[in-house]
Amino acid sequence: MKKSAISRRGFLVRAACGAAVVSFDAAIPNVFARTAAGLAADQGRSSRRLLVVIGLYGGNDGLNTVVPFADDEYHKARPTIGIKPERTLKLDDVTGLHPALAPFREFWDQGRLAIVQGVGYPDPSYSHFQSMDVWMTGDLRGAAAGAGWLARAAEAWPHAERGRFCATGLGPGGLPLALQSPRIVLPAIASLEQYEFQTDSATPDDKVLEREIIRSMCGVESASDPALVAHARRVMRESLDGIDALREAVRVAPAAGADYPNTEIGRELAMAARLVAADLGTRVIHVGFGGFDTHANQAGQHERLLSDLARGVKAFVADLERLGRANDTLVLTMSEFGRRLAENGSAGTDHGTAAPLFAIGPGVAPGIHGAAPSLTDLHIGRDLKFTTDYRSVYATALERWLGVISEGILGGKFEPSPFVAALPG
């Protein structure tokens, strides 16, 4: 064996015997918080409703997604990039979908698609970061709110229902603000295969031993330990247990069977389907899909993004049907803002305000909800005025789908929208 591996092994053995002293600063390092899966696992088969939130990040162009094809003002403002009426997937006499959203038109025909129009918030920000914080927290204060709206929903669940993977972020971007909380730890999973204890890549032969030594160290209890050290040991034990539980559940669960596009959103939704199949009590899944900041040459880029989204969601819904989970799953899209009404000089669109969002699943009240924003009565003379407060959308998802009282989570009472057909039974 290499000398470096022997030296490392020796160190690990000494550490396990207590020769090494571990101390931490005032806060638990991120390696513990991000690796930790949570508190208690749900081992039985889940019958709870599932909310899957898909973030279309960068600011999706709502006007070219849900197209007001019969409005002359739309075509005047977008002579180059506007979707022509003959290309639009018409939903009624005035509104249609971008042609790349053909799978969503299928959901519409099946009564499984709801569109909420004009979603936004007062005094909108044109900053990606500030507006993202507002949407992620469900609070106009943004990051100052202290926790994400989905994390606060998880905090509201009884402890016995708050399993390790009750609310989970999927994808390479890390834990989204929507799932961050100072009170509970929720997992971010970039890859189901790579969600494991990361050992020293320079000594791969020691992987099993390193893991065993760390687990042994975490099992040592001493009355003289500082409270923070004891907490760190507990979090690491739970992290290792969570890793084992997820890997075993995924190993025995059926693999994703649908044909997902080999794209960012396709891979994340395939991972979501495997997590659903693992049946670890997951109630909320967040996936992020970027690239929607279409300032230049929008047409081709936006068409590709919407096609990736539609094909990915279609595959995910097919897997949910195969798993018997389609009826209790709601897919909800969001974006930090829409785009400006008029196209710019680079055949693109600049940051705007209100935009539509989609809700997909058998539990929706199909159709178009909310008023379409005026294309003549504009915010500061150039952008759409919101007609639906985004917090009413969140209130709908929380109260009518997840069965959680929304007032404390959203910091006020917001009337749910009718896009969800019924309260949870």
C-alpha positions in Angstrom: 0.0 0.0 0.0 1.2 3.6 -0.6 2.9 5.3 2.2 0.4 8.1 2.2 -2.5 5.7 2.7 -0.7 4.0 5.6 -0.1 7.4 7.2 -3.7 8.4 6.7 -4.9 5.1 8.1 -2.8 5.6 11.2 -4.2 9.1 11.7 -7.7 7.8 11.4 -7.1 5.0 14.0 -5.6 7.5 16.4 -8.5 9.8 15.9 -11.0 7.0 16.6 -9.2 6.4 19.9 -9.7 10.0 20.9 -6.3 11.4 20.3 -7.7 14.0 18.0 -9.7 16.9 19.4 -12.5 18.4 17.2 -13.7 21.9 17.8 -16.1 24.1 15.9 -16.8 27.8 15.6 -20.0 29.5 16.6 -22.0 27.7 13.8 -22.1 24.2 12.5 -20.0 24.2 9.3 -21.9 23.8 6.0 -20.5 20.4 5.4 -22.7 19.2 8.3 -25.7 21.2 7.4 -25.7 20.4 3.7 -24.9 16.7 4.2 -27.5 16.2 6.9 -30.7 14.8 5.6 -33.0 15.8 8.4 -34.5 14.3 11.5 -36.7 11.2 11.3 -37.3 9.0 8.3 -40.7 8.0 7.1 -40.4 4.2 6.5 -44.0 3.4 5.4 -45.4 3.9 2.0 -46.4 7.5 1.5 -50.0 8.5 0.8 -49.5 12.2 1.2 -49.8 14.8 -1.6 -46.7 15.9 -3.3 -45.8 19.4 -4.5 -43.1 19.7 -7.2 -42.0 23.3 -7.8 -40.0 24.0 -11.0 -38.2 27.3 -11.0 -37.7 28.8 -14.5 -34.8 31.0 -13.5 -33.5 34.0 -15.4 -37.0 35.5 -15.9 -39.2 33.5 -18.3 -40.9 35.5 -21.1 -44.5 34.9 -20.2 -45.9 36.7 -23.2 -44.2 34.2 -25.6 -45.2 31.3 -23.3 -48.9 32.0 -22.9 -49.5 34.0 -26.0 -52.2 36.8 -26.4 -52.2 36.1 -30.1 -55.5 38.0 -30.8 -54.1 41.3 -29.3 -52.7 43.7 -31.9 -50.7 45.4 -29.2 -48.7 42.2 -28.7 -47.8 42.0 -32.4 -46.9 45.7 -32.6 -44.6 45.4 -29.6 -42.9 42.2 -31.0 -42.7 42.4 -34.7 -39.7 40.1 -34.8 -40.0 37.6 -31.9 -43.7 37.5 -31.5 -45.4 34.2 -32.0 -47.6 34.4 -35.1 -51.3 33.3 -34.7 -50.9 30.5 -37.1 -48.0 29.0 -35.0 -49.8 29.3 -31.7 -51.4 26.3 -30.0 -54.7 28.0 -29.4 -56.6 27.4 -26.2 -59.5 29.8 -26.9 -60.2 32.7 -29.2 -57.6 35.0 -27.7 -55.0 32.9 -25.9 -52.6 30.1 -26.9 -49.4 28.4 -26.0 -45.9 28.6 -27.6 -45.6 25.9 -30.2 -42.8 24.2 -28.3 -45.4 23.4 -25.5 -47.3 20.7 -27.4 -47.1 18.3 -24.4 -48.8 21.0 -22.3 -51.5 21.3 -24.9 -52.1 17.6 -24.3 -52.4 18.2 -20.6 -54.9 21.0 -21.4 -57.0 18.6 -23.6 -56.9 16.0 -20.7 -58.1 18.6 -18.2 -54.8 18.5 -16.3 -53.5 22.0 -17.0 -54.3 25.3 -15.2 -52.8 28.6 -16.2 -52.6 31.4 -13.7 -52.2 34.8 -15.5 -50.4 38.0 -14.5 -48.6 36.7 -11.4 -46.4 39.2 -9.6 -46.0 41.4 -6.6 -46.3 45.1 -5.6 -43.4 47.4 -6.3 -41.5 44.8 -8.4 -37.7 44.6 -8.5 -35.9 44.1 -11.8 -32.9 42.5 -10.1 -32.6 38.8 -10.5 -31.3 38.4 -7.0 -33.8 40.6 -5.1 -36.8 39.3 -7.1 -35.6 35.7 -6.6 -35.4 36.3 -2.9 -38.9 37.6 -2.8 -40.3 34.6 -4.7 -38.1 32.1 -2.7 -39.2 33.4 0.7 -42.8 34.3 -0.1 -42.1 37.6 1.6 -41.6 41.1 0.1 -38.6 41.5 2.4 -36.7 38.8 0.5 -33.8 37.2 2.3 -34.5 39.3 5.4 -37.5 37.1 6.0 -35.0 34.5 7.3 -36.3 31.3 5.8 -37.8 30.0 2.5 -41.5 29.5 2.1 -41.2 25.8 1.5 -39.0 25.4 4.5 -41.5 27.2 6.7 -44.2 24.8 5.4 -42.0 21.9 6.4 -41.5 23.5 9.9 -45.3 23.6 10.2 -45.7 19.8 9.8 -45.9 17.7 12.9 -42.5 16.3 13.9 -43.5 12.7 13.1 -44.3 13.8 9.5 -41.1 15.6 9.0 -38.9 12.8 7.6 -35.4 13.1 6.3 -36.5 13.9 2.8 -39.8 15.6 3.5 -38.8 18.6 1.4 -35.8 18.2 -0.9 -33.9 20.3 -3.4 -32.7 18.5 -6.5 -30.0 19.6 -9.0 -26.5 21.0 -9.0 -27.3 24.5 -7.7 -27.2 23.6 -4.0 -30.0 24.2 -1.5 -32.4 26.9 -2.8 -33.4 29.7 -0.5 -37.0 28.3 -0.7 -35.8 25.3 1.4 -33.4 27.1 3.8 -34.2 27.4 7.5 -32.3 28.2 10.7 -34.5 25.7 12.5 -34.6 22.5 10.5 -32.1 20.9 8.0 -33.4 20.0 4.6 -31.3 18.2 2.0 -30.0 19.3 -1.4 -29.2 16.4 -3.8 -27.1 17.0 -6.9 -27.0 13.3 -7.8 -28.6 10.3 -6.2 -25.5 8.2 -7.1 -23.1 10.8 -5.6 -25.2 11.6 -2.5 -22.8 10.0 0.0 -20.1 10.7 2.5 -17.2 12.3 0.7 -13.9 10.7 1.6 -10.4 11.7 0.5 -10.2 11.1 -3.3 -6.4 10.7 -2.9 -6.8 7.5 -0.9 -9.7 5.6 -2.4 -8.7 2.3 -0.8 -9.5 3.8 2.6 -13.0 4.8 1.7 -14.8 2.2 3.8 -12.4 2.6 6.7 -12.7 6.4 6.7 -16.5 6.1 6.8 -16.3 3.6 9.7 -14.0 5.8 11.7 -16.1 8.9 11.2 -19.2 6.9 12.3 -17.3 5.6 15.4 -16.2 9.1 16.3 -19.8 10.4 16.0 -20.9 7.6 18.3 -18.6 8.7 21.2 -20.6 10.5 23.9 -19.0 12.4 26.7 -20.7 14.5 29.4 -17.8 16.9 29.1 -18.4 17.7 25.4 -19.4 21.2 24.6 -23.0 21.4 23.4 -22.0 22.3 19.9 -19.7 19.3 19.6 -22.4 17.0 20.8 -24.8 18.5 18.2 -22.3 18.1 15.4 -21.9 14.5 16.3 -25.6 14.0 16.2 -26.0 15.8 12.9 -23.3 13.7 11.3 -24.8 10.4 12.6 -28.1 11.4 11.2 -26.4 12.4 7.9 -24.8 9.0 7.6 -28.1 7.3 8.4 -29.9 9.5 5.8 -27.3 8.7 3.2 -27.7 4.9 3.9 -31.5 5.2 3.8 -31.6 7.0 0.5 -29.1 4.8 -1.2 -30.9 1.6 -0.1 -34.3 3.0 -1.0 -33.2 4.1 -4.5 -31.4 0.8 -5.0 -34.6 -1.2 -4.6 -37.0 1.3 -6.1 -37.9 1.0 -9.8 -35.8 3.1 -12.1 -37.3 6.0 -14.1 -39.0 4.4 -17.1 -40.0 7.3 -19.2 -38.0 8.9 -22.0 -36.5 12.1 -20.4 -34.6 14.6 -22.5 -30.9 14.6 -21.8 -31.1 18.2 -20.5 -30.8 19.9 -17.1 -34.5 19.8 -16.4 -34.8 16.2 -17.9 -32.1 14.9 -15.5 -33.6 16.6 -12.5 -37.1 15.4 -13.2 -35.8 11.9 -13.7 -34.1 12.1 -10.4 -37.4 13.4 -8.9 -39.2 10.4 -10.2 -36.6 8.1 -8.6 -37.0 9.9 -5.3 -40.8 9.5 -5.5 -40.3 5.8 -6.3 -38.1 5.4 -3.3 -41.1 6.5 -1.2 -39.3 8.1 1.7 -42.2 10.4 2.7 -41.3 13.3 0.4 -43.9 16.0 0.3 -42.1 18.8 -1.5 -39.5 18.6 -4.3 -37.8 21.7 -5.8 -36.0 21.7 -9.1 -34.3 24.6 -10.8 -34.0 25.2 -14.5 -32.0 28.2 -15.7 -31.2 30.0 -18.9 -34.4 32.1 -19.3 -32.5 35.5 -19.3 -33.1 36.0 -23.0 -31.8 39.5 -23.7 -30.6 38.6 -27.2 -31.6 36.2 -30.0 -34.5 35.0 -27.9 -36.5 33.0 -30.4 -34.4 29.9 -30.8 -33.2 29.8 -27.2 -36.6 30.2 -25.7 -38.1 27.6 -28.0 -35.5 25.1 -26.9 -36.0 25.9 -23.2 -39.8 25.5 -23.4 -39.4 22.3 -25.4 -37.0 20.9 -22.7 -39.5 21.9 -20.0 -42.5 20.4 -21.7 -40.8 17.1 -22.7 -39.3 16.7 -19.2 -42.6 17.3 -17.4 -44.4 14.9 -19.8 -41.9 12.2 -19.0 -42.2 12.9 -15.3 -46.0 12.7 -15.4 -45.7 9.4 -17.3 -43.5 8.0 -14.5 -45.9 9.3 -11.8 -48.7 7.4 -13.6 -46.6 4.2 -13.7 -45.8 4.6 -9.9 -49.4 5.3 -9.0 -48.6 8.8 -7.8 -50.0 11.0 -10.6 -53.3 11.7 -8.7 -51.6 13.0 -5.6 -48.9 15.2 -7.3 -49.1 18.8 -8.3 -46.5 20.4 -10.5 -46.2 24.1 -10.2 -43.9 26.4 -12.2 -42.5 29.8 -11.1 -40.1 32.5 -12.4 -38.6 35.5 -10.6 -40.2 37.9 -13.2 -41.4 38.1 -16.8 -40.0 40.1 -19.6 -40.8 43.6 -21.0 -43.7 43.9 -23.4 -41.6 45.4 -26.3 -38.8 43.4 -27.8 -35.4 45.1 -27.7 -32.9 45.9 -30.5 -31.1 42.5 -30.0 -34.2 40.4 -30.9 -34.6 39.7 -27.2 -36.5 41.0 -24.2 -35.4 42.8 -21.1 -36.4 42.2 -17.5 -40.1 42.7 -16.9 -42.6 42.1 -14.2 -45.7 39.9 -14.2 -46.0 36.6 -16.0 -48.2 33.4 -16.1 -47.4 30.2 -14.4 -48.5 26.6 -14.9 -50.1 24.1 -12.5 -50.3 20.5 -13.8 -52.0 17.5 -12.4 -55.3 15.7 -12.1 -56.1 17.9 -9.0 -56.1 21.2 -10.8 -59.2 23.1 -11.9 -58.4 23.2 -15.6 -58.5 26.4 -17.6 -57.2 30.0 -17.4 -57.4 31.7 -14.0 -56.9 35.4 -13.3 -57.1 38.3 -15.6 -54.7 38.8 -18.4 -52.6 42.0 -17.8 -53.4 44.9 -20.1 -51.0 45.6 -22.9 -51.8 49.3 -22.9 -52.2 50.2 -19.2 -48.6 49.5 -18.2 -46.4 49.7 -15.1 -44.1 52.8 -15.6 -45.2 52.8 -19.2 -43.5 49.7 -20.4 -44.2 46.6 -18.2 -47.2 44.5 -17.3 -49.1 45.2 -14.1 -49.6 42.1 -12.0 -53.2 40.9 -11.6 -52.5 37.9 -9.3 -50.4 38.2 -6.2 -47.9 35.4 -6.1 -48.6 34.8 -2.4 -52.2 33.8 -3.3 -50.7 31.2 -5.6 -48.5 30.0 -2.7 -51.6 30.0 -0.4 -53.4 27.8 -2.8 -50.6 25.3 -3.0 -50.2 25.3 0.8 -53.8 25.2 1.9 -55.6 23.4 -0.9 -52.9 21.0 -1.8 -50.6 20.4 1.1 -53.2 21.1 3.8 -51.1 23.6 5.6 -52.4 26.9 7.1 -50.7 29.6 5.0 -51.2 32.7 7.1 -48.2 32.2 9.4 -46.0 31.0 6.5 -46.8 33.9 4.3 -47.0 36.6 7.0 -50.6 37.5 6.1 -53.9 36.2 4.8 -54.0 35.8 1.0 -57.1 34.4 -0.7 -56.3 31.1 -2.5 -56.8 31.0 -6.2 -59.3 28.5 -7.6 -56.7 26.7 -9.8 -56.7 23.8 -7.4 -60.0 22.1 -7.5 -60.4 20.9 -3.9 -59.0 20.8 -0.4 -57.0 17.7 0.6 -59.3 14.9 1.7 
